[in-house]
Amino acid sequence: MNTVEEFQQRLMTQATLAFPGRKMVLGEGVLGGKICMIGEAPGAEEEKQGHPFVGKAGKNLTEFLNAVGLNRDDLYITNVVKIRPFRLSPKTGKPINRPPDTQEKGFFTPFLLEELDIVNAEYIVTLGNVPLKAVMQKEAITIGEVHGRLLISPSGKKVFPLYHPAAVIYNQKLSAVYGEDLQKLKQLL
């Protein structure tokens, strides 16, 4: 088995060839702990700081975790796609976030599955559809159908799907659902 450092070095080497000039945001946190949280991809702030979930969605995530007695320092946090997916705004000409495309997901998903083996967390918490589909290796599954329920991945890992914290920013109605799902997660732990 590779160490996380060996894995990350190999990932960076291959990703630099596939996506030249792009800044990588790698996973970080506790190995062998209770929880590994997986997002879809870094945003502008994550790319700037080089750490996952430090932007608006990260602040939301931290607040929700604290509300149920969990701490970011006790987790491993990563994304499916390790580079920021963006397009140029027609109005400003500046980069704006977009969902990861098929090429990006296809390249990074095998690395994510390997990363999960190295991290070896008791529970994998997926944040949104992209990580849910990647971990479950199933395109047809959606977060709306399975959020807040314990699933078992094809590799036998315990998976607990949550809505992405950014979804709560854009849809305040999800805030209560998100809180309920986090309480269910807390009961599992």
GROMACS elastic network, one bead per residue, 0.5 to 0.9 nm:
[ bonds ]
;  ai    aj funct       b0    kb
    1   117     6  0.88280   500
    1   118     6  0.74014   500
    2     5     6  0.79452   500
    2     6     6  0.59216   500
    2     7     6  0.60287   500
    2   118     6  0.71028   500
    3     6     6  0.52253   500
    3     7     6  0.61703   500
    3     8     6  0.85783   500
    3   118     6  0.69650   500
    4     7     6  0.50007   500
    4     8     6  0.60068   500
    4     9     6  0.85316   500
    4    31     6  0.87625   500
    4   115     6  0.75385   500
    4   118     6  0.64668   500
    4   119     6  0.76263   500
    5     8     6  0.51384   500
    5     9     6  0.61218   500
    5    10     6  0.86250   500
    6     9     6  0.51834   500
    6    10     6  0.62379   500
    6    11     6  0.85575   500
    7    10     6  0.52506   500
    7    11     6  0.60926   500
    7    12     6  0.85944   500
    7   111     6  0.85429   500
    7   114     6  0.83444   500
    7   115     6  0.74258   500
    7   118     6  0.84833   500
    8    12     6  0.59960   500
    8    13     6  0.85137   500
    8    26     6  0.73715   500
    8    27     6  0.87401   500
    8   115     6  0.86393   500
    9    12     6  0.51423   500
    9    13     6  0.61741   500
    9    14     6  0.87025   500
   10    13     6  0.51456   500
   10    14     6  0.62482   500
   10    15     6  0.84741   500
   11    14     6  0.53094   500
   11    15     6  0.58867   500
   11    16     6  0.83678   500
   11   108     6  0.87460   500
   11   111     6  0.71104   500
   12    15     6  0.51017   500
   12    16     6  0.58758   500
   12    17     6  0.86044   500
   12    24     6  0.73208   500
   12    26     6  0.88719   500
   13    16     6  0.53335   500
   13    17     6  0.66316   500
   13    18     6  0.89565   500
   14    17     6  0.52635   500
   14    18     6  0.63328   500
   14    19     6  0.85645   500
   15    19     6  0.56243   500
   15    20     6  0.75492   500
   15    22     6  0.85820   500
   15    24     6  0.82540   500
   15    82     6  0.87081   500
   15    83     6  0.88590   500
   15   107     6  0.82710   500
   15   108     6  0.83858   500
   16    19     6  0.52005   500
   16    21     6  0.69849   500
   16    22     6  0.71599   500
   16    23     6  0.86634   500
   16    24     6  0.86289   500
   17    20     6  0.56281   500
   18   107     6  0.84004   500
   19    22     6  0.59285   500
   19    83     6  0.84849   500
   20    23     6  0.88102   500
   22    83     6  0.65340   500
   22    84     6  0.79438   500
   23    47     6  0.65625   500
   23    48     6  0.86571   500
   23    50     6  0.80153   500
   23    82     6  0.83610   500
   23    83     6  0.60931   500
   23    84     6  0.76664   500
   24    42     6  0.87075   500
   24    47     6  0.72173   500
   24    50     6  0.72152   500
   24    82     6  0.54143   500
   24    84     6  0.78447   500
   25    41     6  0.85929   500
   25    42     6  0.67312   500
   25    46     6  0.70083   500
   25    47     6  0.63348   500
   25    49     6  0.86371   500
   25    50     6  0.51478   500
   25    51     6  0.57730   500
   25    52     6  0.64177   500
   25    78     6  0.82925   500
   25    79     6  0.82295   500
   25    81     6  0.87170   500
   25    82     6  0.51825   500
   25    83     6  0.62182   500
   25    84     6  0.82153   500
   26    50     6  0.75780   500
   26    51     6  0.69290   500
   26    52     6  0.71766   500
   26    77     6  0.88625   500
   26    78     6  0.65060   500
   26    79     6  0.76882   500
   26    82     6  0.61128   500
   26    83     6  0.87786   500
   27    38     6  0.88390   500
   27    51     6  0.75668   500
   27    52     6  0.66974   500
   27    76     6  0.70026   500
   27    77     6  0.54786   500
   27    79     6  0.68431   500
   27    82     6  0.83207   500
   27   115     6  0.86625   500
   28    31     6  0.86964   500
   28    51     6  0.77041   500
   28    52     6  0.77280   500
   28    75     6  0.84049   500
   28    76     6  0.55334   500
   28    77     6  0.55777   500
   28    78     6  0.65428   500
   29    36     6  0.85994   500
   29    72     6  0.81472   500
   29    73     6  0.66799   500
   29    74     6  0.72248   500
   29    75     6  0.56360   500
   29    77     6  0.62157   500
   29    78     6  0.87691   500
   30    33     6  0.58151   500
   30    34     6  0.87648   500
   30    35     6  0.85603   500
   30    36     6  0.83697   500
   30    73     6  0.73991   500
   30    74     6  0.61331   500
   30    75     6  0.53862   500
   30    77     6  0.85515   500
   30   119     6  0.77270   500
   30   121     6  0.85782   500
   31    34     6  0.88882   500
   31    36     6  0.85767   500
   31    75     6  0.80490   500
   31    76     6  0.66344   500
   31   118     6  0.76503   500
   31   120     6  0.65401   500
   31   121     6  0.67831   500
   32    35     6  0.84083   500
   32    76     6  0.88118   500
   32   118     6  0.82776   500
   32   119     6  0.56965   500
   32   122     6  0.73225   500
   33    36     6  0.76672   500
   33    74     6  0.71891   500
   33    75     6  0.66480   500
   33    76     6  0.76259   500
   33   119     6  0.79640   500
   33   120     6  0.73010   500
   33   122     6  0.64870   500
   33   123     6  0.85172   500
   34    74     6  0.78613   500
   34    75     6  0.70649   500
   34    76     6  0.88233   500
   34   120     6  0.87901   500
   34   121     6  0.52503   500
   34   123     6  0.58877   500
   34   124     6  0.84963   500
   34   189     6  0.76742   500
   35    74     6  0.77946   500
   35    75     6  0.53256   500
   35    76     6  0.64719   500
   35    77     6  0.85153   500
   35   120     6  0.89397   500
   35   121     6  0.52841   500
   35   122     6  0.60055   500
   35   124     6  0.57699   500
   35   125     6  0.67878   500
   36    75     6  0.58051   500
   36    77     6  0.57246   500
   36    78     6  0.76138   500
   36   116     6  0.78911   500
   36   119     6  0.75332   500
   36   120     6  0.82640   500
   36   121     6  0.56922   500
   36   122     6  0.79176   500
   36   123     6  0.63583   500
   36   125     6  0.60282   500
   36   126     6  0.83705   500
   37    75     6  0.71932   500
   37    76     6  0.62282   500
   37    78     6  0.63372   500
   37    79     6  0.80960   500
   37   123     6  0.85110   500
   37   124     6  0.59637   500
   37   126     6  0.58823   500
   37   127     6  0.70861   500
   38    41     6  0.89245   500
   38    76     6  0.85463   500
   38    77     6  0.59833   500
   38    80     6  0.66859   500
   38   124     6  0.74496   500
   38   125     6  0.62472   500
   38   127     6  0.58329   500
   38   128     6  0.86648   500
   38   131     6  0.61197   500
   38   132     6  0.85919   500
   39    42     6  0.80174   500
   39    52     6  0.83699   500
   39    53     6  0.80722   500
   39    77     6  0.79347   500
   39    78     6  0.63089   500
   39    80     6  0.63289   500
   39    81     6  0.84051   500
   39   125     6  0.89038   500
   39   126     6  0.64853   500
   39   127     6  0.50379   500
   39   128     6  0.69124   500
   39   130     6  0.76079   500
   39   131     6  0.60572   500
   39   164     6  0.71618   500
   40    78     6  0.85689   500
   40    79     6  0.51355   500
   40    80     6  0.51996   500
   40    81     6  0.61646   500
   40    82     6  0.86502   500
   40    99     6  0.81638   500
   40   100     6  0.75927   500
   40   126     6  0.87508   500
   40   127     6  0.72522   500
   40   128     6  0.71289   500
   40   129     6  0.78869   500
   40   130     6  0.54323   500
   40   131     6  0.57078   500
   40   164     6  0.84198   500
   41    52     6  0.83473   500
   41    78     6  0.84589   500
   41    79     6  0.51386   500
   41    80     6  0.60717   500
   41    82     6  0.59938   500
   41    83     6  0.65891   500
   41    84     6  0.60861   500
   41    85     6  0.71628   500
   41    99     6  0.81227   500
   41   100     6  0.71606   500
   41   130     6  0.88343   500
   42    45     6  0.78041   500
   42    46     6  0.53100   500
   42    47     6  0.61715   500
   42    50     6  0.88571   500
   42    51     6  0.82787   500
   42    52     6  0.62701   500
   42    53     6  0.72503   500
   42    55     6  0.89282   500
   42    79     6  0.70093   500
   42    81     6  0.74796   500
   42    82     6  0.66406   500
   42    83     6  0.62701   500
   42    85     6  0.76788   500
   42    97     6  0.89325   500
   43    46     6  0.53031   500
   43    47     6  0.61002   500
   43    48     6  0.86049   500
   43    52     6  0.86138   500
   43    53     6  0.83137   500
   43    54     6  0.89237   500
   43    55     6  0.73023   500
   43    83     6  0.85202   500
   43    84     6  0.55831   500
   43    85     6  0.76484   500
   43    86     6  0.84757   500
   43    96     6  0.86450   500
   43    97     6  0.63911   500
   44    47     6  0.51510   500
   44    48     6  0.61420   500
   44    49     6  0.87104   500
   44    55     6  0.77240   500
   44    84     6  0.70684   500
   44    86     6  0.89298   500
   44    95     6  0.84890   500
   44    96     6  0.78986   500
   44    97     6  0.74151   500
   45    49     6  0.60905   500
   45    50     6  0.81280   500
   45    51     6  0.85307   500
   45    52     6  0.89259   500
   45    53     6  0.84444   500
   45    54     6  0.65166   500
   45    55     6  0.51991   500
   45    56     6  0.84775   500
   46    49     6  0.52352   500
   46    50     6  0.54280   500
   46    51     6  0.52684   500
   46    52     6  0.55071   500
   46    53     6  0.63384   500
   46    54     6  0.56859   500
   46    55     6  0.62684   500
   46    84     6  0.82884   500
   47    50     6  0.51359   500
   47    51     6  0.72073   500
   47    52     6  0.82675   500
   47    83     6  0.75507   500
   47    84     6  0.65359   500
   48    51     6  0.82939   500
   49    52     6  0.85425   500
   49    54     6  0.77854   500
   50    54     6  0.89697   500
   51    54     6  0.65245   500
   51    78     6  0.88289   500
   52    55     6  0.83762   500
   52    58     6  0.77820   500
   52    77     6  0.66693   500
   52    78     6  0.61363   500
   52    79     6  0.72166   500
   53    56     6  0.79307   500
   53    57     6  0.64072   500
   53    59     6  0.75399   500
   53    61     6  0.78413   500
   53    62     6  0.88573   500
   53    77     6  0.78795   500
   53    78     6  0.83169   500
   53    79     6  0.89236   500
   54    57     6  0.73341   500
   54    59     6  0.65802   500
   55    58     6  0.51007   500
   55    59     6  0.63561   500
   55    60     6  0.88098   500
   56    59     6  0.51393   500
   56    60     6  0.63759   500
   56    61     6  0.86420   500
   56   165     6  0.86533   500
   56   166     6  0.73922   500
   56   169     6  0.82582   500
   57    60     6  0.50407   500
   57    61     6  0.60919   500
   57    62     6  0.86232   500
   57   164     6  0.79132   500
   57   165     6  0.51687   500
   57   167     6  0.84500   500
   57   168     6  0.85410   500
   57   169     6  0.75233   500
   58    62     6  0.60854   500
   58    63     6  0.85801   500
   58   165     6  0.73422   500
   58   166     6  0.83273   500
   59    62     6  0.51292   500
   59    63     6  0.62551   500
   59    64     6  0.86982   500
   59   165     6  0.87190   500
   60    63     6  0.51869   500
   60    64     6  0.62533   500
   60    65     6  0.86103   500
   60   165     6  0.59642   500
   60   166     6  0.75891   500
   60   168     6  0.81340   500
   60   169     6  0.79932   500
   61    64     6  0.51984   500
   61    65     6  0.60819   500
   61    66     6  0.85425   500
   61    72     6  0.88920   500
   61   164     6  0.86167   500
   61   165     6  0.57081   500
   61   166     6  0.86399   500
   62    65     6  0.50938   500
   62    66     6  0.60532   500
   62    67     6  0.85316   500
   62    70     6  0.85934   500
   62    71     6  0.74468   500
   62    72     6  0.67566   500
   63    66     6  0.51746   500
   63    67     6  0.61562   500
   63    68     6  0.89557   500
   64    67     6  0.50593   500
   64    68     6  0.67074   500
   64    69     6  0.88590   500
   64    70     6  0.84629   500
   64   165     6  0.87580   500
   64   178     6  0.82235   500
   64   179     6  0.69593   500
   64   182     6  0.75321   500
   65    68     6  0.54639   500
   65    69     6  0.62972   500
   65    71     6  0.61546   500
   65    72     6  0.74355   500
   65   182     6  0.76350   500
   66    70     6  0.52583   500
   66    71     6  0.60625   500
   66    72     6  0.84827   500
   67    70     6  0.74833   500
   67   179     6  0.84476   500
   67   182     6  0.88801   500
   68   179     6  0.84140   500
   68   182     6  0.68641   500
   68   183     6  0.64741   500
   68   185     6  0.89928   500
   68   186     6  0.66457   500
   69   186     6  0.80463   500
   70    73     6  0.87401   500
   70    74     6  0.75245   500
   70    75     6  0.87195   500
   70   186     6  0.81334   500
   71    74     6  0.55680   500
   71    75     6  0.72505   500
   72    75     6  0.54036   500
   72    76     6  0.78660   500
   72    77     6  0.81315   500
   73    76     6  0.79813   500
   75   121     6  0.86256   500
   76   119     6  0.75009   500
   76   121     6  0.79895   500
   78    81     6  0.88044   500
   78    82     6  0.81345   500
   78   112     6  0.85629   500
   79    82     6  0.60653   500
   79   112     6  0.78462   500
   79   131     6  0.74974   500
   80   105     6  0.70768   500
   80   108     6  0.62417   500
   80   109     6  0.60635   500
   80   111     6  0.83214   500
   80   112     6  0.58802   500
   80   130     6  0.73729   500
   80   131     6  0.59083   500
   80   134     6  0.74109   500
   81    84     6  0.76326   500
   81    85     6  0.82766   500
   81   100     6  0.71927   500
   81   104     6  0.64404   500
   81   105     6  0.61639   500
   81   107     6  0.82381   500
   81   108     6  0.54774   500
   81   109     6  0.73768   500
   81   112     6  0.82395   500
   82   104     6  0.88358   500
   82   108     6  0.72009   500
   83   104     6  0.84708   500
   84    97     6  0.73054   500
   84    98     6  0.85219   500
   84   100     6  0.82390   500
   85    96     6  0.83640   500
   85    97     6  0.59337   500
   85    98     6  0.56185   500
   85    99     6  0.64562   500
   85   100     6  0.55208   500
   85   101     6  0.78325   500
   85   104     6  0.82214   500
   86    95     6  0.57574   500
   86    96     6  0.52294   500
   86    98     6  0.50568   500
   86    99     6  0.78436   500
   86   100     6  0.83034   500
   87    93     6  0.89456   500
   87    94     6  0.80714   500
   87    95     6  0.54064   500
   87    96     6  0.55373   500
   87    97     6  0.65469   500
   87    98     6  0.65455   500
   88    91     6  0.86341   500
   88    92     6  0.77926   500
   88    93     6  0.52003   500
   88    94     6  0.51907   500
   88    96     6  0.59807   500
   88    97     6  0.87316   500
   89    92     6  0.54093   500
   89    94     6  0.54358   500
   89    95     6  0.60759   500
   89    96     6  0.61054   500
   90    93     6  0.56039   500
   90    94     6  0.81718   500
   91    94     6  0.82387   500
   92    95     6  0.85131   500
   93    96     6  0.89844   500
   98   101     6  0.85098   500
   99   130     6  0.88712   500
  100   103     6  0.81300   500
  100   104     6  0.59936   500
  100   105     6  0.63748   500
  100   130     6  0.82926   500
  101   104     6  0.53896   500
  101   105     6  0.62460   500
  101   106     6  0.84616   500
  102   105     6  0.52048   500
  102   106     6  0.58091   500
  102   107     6  0.84385   500
  103   106     6  0.50557   500
  103   107     6  0.60568   500
  103   108     6  0.86207   500
  104   107     6  0.52458   500
  104   108     6  0.61764   500
  104   109     6  0.83792   500
  105   108     6  0.53497   500
  105   109     6  0.56713   500
  105   110     6  0.89559   500
  105   130     6  0.82398   500
  105   134     6  0.80563   500
  106   109     6  0.56946   500
  106   110     6  0.75310   500
  107   110     6  0.69071   500
  107   111     6  0.77101   500
  108   111     6  0.52302   500
  108   112     6  0.62428   500
  108   113     6  0.88949   500
  109   113     6  0.63106   500
  109   114     6  0.86903   500
  109   131     6  0.87406   500
  109   134     6  0.60624   500
  109   135     6  0.81421   500
  110   113     6  0.51876   500
  110   114     6  0.63531   500
  110   115     6  0.86025   500
  110   134     6  0.86808   500
  111   114     6  0.50926   500
  111   115     6  0.60217   500
  111   116     6  0.86404   500
  112   116     6  0.61669   500
  112   117     6  0.87588   500
  112   134     6  0.81661   500
  112   135     6  0.81532   500
  113   116     6  0.51768   500
  113   117     6  0.66181   500
  113   118     6  0.89829   500
  113   134     6  0.81068   500
  113   135     6  0.69376   500
  114   117     6  0.52170   500
  114   118     6  0.65260   500
  114   119     6  0.87760   500
  115   118     6  0.50944   500
  115   119     6  0.60522   500
  115   120     6  0.84383   500
  116   119     6  0.50381   500
  116   120     6  0.59070   500
  116   121     6  0.74693   500
  116   124     6  0.82834   500
  117   120     6  0.51651   500
  117   121     6  0.82957   500
  118   121     6  0.86931   500
  120   123     6  0.86353   500
  121   124     6  0.66888   500
  121   157     6  0.87933   500
  122   157     6  0.76895   500
  122   158     6  0.69257   500
  123   157     6  0.71231   500
  123   158     6  0.51350   500
  123   159     6  0.58608   500
  123   160     6  0.70078   500
  123   189     6  0.88111   500
  124   135     6  0.86869   500
  124   157     6  0.72692   500
  124   158     6  0.61206   500
  124   160     6  0.61080   500
  124   161     6  0.81580   500
  125   131     6  0.89056   500
  125   132     6  0.86278   500
  125   158     6  0.85876   500
  125   159     6  0.58181   500
  125   161     6  0.55691   500
  125   162     6  0.68368   500
  125   185     6  0.89241   500
  126   129     6  0.79184   500
  126   130     6  0.83921   500
  126   131     6  0.54510   500
  126   132     6  0.54240   500
  126   135     6  0.79984   500
  126   159     6  0.71245   500
  126   160     6  0.63516   500
  126   162     6  0.59116   500
  126   163     6  0.79348   500
  126   164     6  0.80234   500
  127   130     6  0.79539   500
  127   131     6  0.64629   500
  127   132     6  0.72127   500
  127   143     6  0.86328   500
  127   160     6  0.89789   500
  127   161     6  0.63035   500
  127   162     6  0.50240   500
  127   163     6  0.52812   500
  127   165     6  0.71336   500
  128   131     6  0.62968   500
  128   132     6  0.63928   500
  128   133     6  0.89131   500
  128   142     6  0.84042   500
  128   143     6  0.60969   500
  128   147     6  0.88086   500
  128   161     6  0.72500   500
  128   162     6  0.61978   500
  128   165     6  0.81535   500
  128   167     6  0.82712   500
  129   132     6  0.50101   500
  129   133     6  0.59969   500
  129   134     6  0.84767   500
  129   141     6  0.79618   500
  129   142     6  0.58747   500
  129   143     6  0.54455   500
  129   144     6  0.87032   500
  129   161     6  0.86324   500
  129   162     6  0.89380   500
  129   163     6  0.77709   500
  129   164     6  0.79877   500
  130   133     6  0.54042   500
  130   134     6  0.62260   500
  130   135     6  0.87536   500
  131   135     6  0.59715   500
  131   136     6  0.82769   500
  131   161     6  0.88236   500
  132   135     6  0.54323   500
  132   136     6  0.59462   500
  132   137     6  0.80666   500
  132   138     6  0.82560   500
  132   139     6  0.89600   500
  132   141     6  0.76194   500
  132   142     6  0.75303   500
  132   143     6  0.71533   500
  132   159     6  0.84548   500
  132   160     6  0.89229   500
  132   161     6  0.65876   500
  132   162     6  0.88182   500
  133   136     6  0.52545   500
  133   137     6  0.54852   500
  133   138     6  0.51546   500
  133   139     6  0.54371   500
  133   140     6  0.76839   500
  133   141     6  0.63325   500
  133   142     6  0.75350   500
  133   143     6  0.89158   500
  134   138     6  0.70070   500
  134   139     6  0.79653   500
  135   138     6  0.79932   500
  135   153     6  0.65434   500
  135   154     6  0.81698   500
  135   155     6  0.88522   500
  135   157     6  0.89750   500
  135   159     6  0.81196   500
  136   139     6  0.83904   500
  136   141     6  0.81363   500
  136   151     6  0.86730   500
  136   152     6  0.79361   500
  136   153     6  0.50220   500
  136   154     6  0.63210   500
  136   155     6  0.85919   500
  136   159     6  0.83202   500
  137   153     6  0.78607   500
  137   154     6  0.73009   500
  138   141     6  0.59937   500
  139   142     6  0.81502   500
  141   144     6  0.88201   500
  141   145     6  0.74029   500
  141   146     6  0.79135   500
  142   145     6  0.55499   500
  142   146     6  0.67251   500
  142   147     6  0.84065   500
  143   146     6  0.53150   500
  143   147     6  0.52554   500
  143   148     6  0.89997   500
  143   161     6  0.67469   500
  143   162     6  0.70817   500
  143   163     6  0.64962   500
  144   147     6  0.60023   500
  144   163     6  0.80023   500
  146   149     6  0.58088   500
  146   150     6  0.83550   500
  146   151     6  0.83117   500
  146   160     6  0.87032   500
  146   161     6  0.67096   500
  146   162     6  0.84384   500
  147   150     6  0.85051   500
  147   160     6  0.73403   500
  147   162     6  0.51086   500
  147   163     6  0.67001   500
  147   178     6  0.88921   500
  147   181     6  0.72541   500
  148   160     6  0.63966   500
  148   161     6  0.58711   500
  148   162     6  0.60521   500
  148   163     6  0.87387   500
  148   177     6  0.87510   500
  148   178     6  0.83724   500
  148   180     6  0.79387   500
  148   182     6  0.75930   500
  148   184     6  0.66785   500
  148   185     6  0.73981   500
  149   159     6  0.83217   500
  149   160     6  0.59916   500
  149   161     6  0.67474   500
  149   162     6  0.87360   500
  149   181     6  0.81745   500
  149   184     6  0.82043   500
  149   185     6  0.86963   500
  150   158     6  0.67271   500
  150   159     6  0.57769   500
  150   161     6  0.74513   500
  150   185     6  0.87024   500
  150   188     6  0.89032   500
  151   157     6  0.82205   500
  151   158     6  0.59228   500
  151   160     6  0.62418   500
  151   161     6  0.80221   500
  152   155     6  0.78798   500
  152   156     6  0.55912   500
  152   157     6  0.54721   500
  152   159     6  0.57421   500
  152   160     6  0.86858   500
  153   156     6  0.50817   500
  153   157     6  0.51277   500
  153   158     6  0.65353   500
  153   159     6  0.65195   500
  154   157     6  0.74588   500
  160   185     6  0.73659   500
  161   181     6  0.87258   500
  162   165     6  0.83600   500
  162   178     6  0.70802   500
  162   181     6  0.68666   500
  162   182     6  0.79266   500
  163   166     6  0.82657   500
  163   167     6  0.66105   500
  163   168     6  0.79787   500
  163   174     6  0.82669   500
  163   177     6  0.88285   500
  163   178     6  0.67854   500
  163   181     6  0.88954   500
  164   167     6  0.54004   500
  164   168     6  0.74202   500
  164   178     6  0.89775   500
  165   168     6  0.54866   500
  165   169     6  0.70362   500
  165   175     6  0.89966   500
  165   178     6  0.82615   500
  166   169     6  0.50207   500
  166   170     6  0.66249   500
  166   171     6  0.86006   500
  167   170     6  0.52604   500
  167   171     6  0.58321   500
  167   172     6  0.81179   500
  167   174     6  0.73342   500
  167   175     6  0.87993   500
  168   172     6  0.52698   500
  168   173     6  0.73829   500
  168   174     6  0.54530   500
  168   175     6  0.55604   500
  168   178     6  0.78117   500
  169   172     6  0.63077   500
  169   174     6  0.88406   500
  169   175     6  0.85319   500
  170   174     6  0.89390   500
  171   174     6  0.58357   500
  171   175     6  0.77053   500
  172   175     6  0.54059   500
  172   176     6  0.82499   500
  173   176     6  0.66711   500
  173   177     6  0.76558   500
  174   177     6  0.50991   500
  174   178     6  0.59226   500
  174   179     6  0.85316   500
  175   178     6  0.50869   500
  175   179     6  0.62044   500
  175   180     6  0.86873   500
  176   179     6  0.50751   500
  176   180     6  0.62068   500
  176   181     6  0.86242   500
  177   180     6  0.50863   500
  177   181     6  0.61382   500
  177   182     6  0.86114   500
  178   181     6  0.51068   500
  178   182     6  0.61950   500
  178   183     6  0.86760   500
  179   182     6  0.51187   500
  179   183     6  0.62970   500
  179   184     6  0.87904   500
  180   183     6  0.50893   500
  180   184     6  0.64089   500
  180   185     6  0.87632   500
  181   184     6  0.50438   500
  181   185     6  0.63089   500
  181   186     6  0.86850   500
  182   186     6  0.61399   500
  182   187     6  0.86655   500
  183   187     6  0.63167   500
  183   188     6  0.87976   500
  184   187     6  0.51298   500
  184   188     6  0.64816   500
  184   189     6  0.89209   500
  185   188     6  0.51218   500
  185   189     6  0.64899   500
  186   189     6  0.51812   500
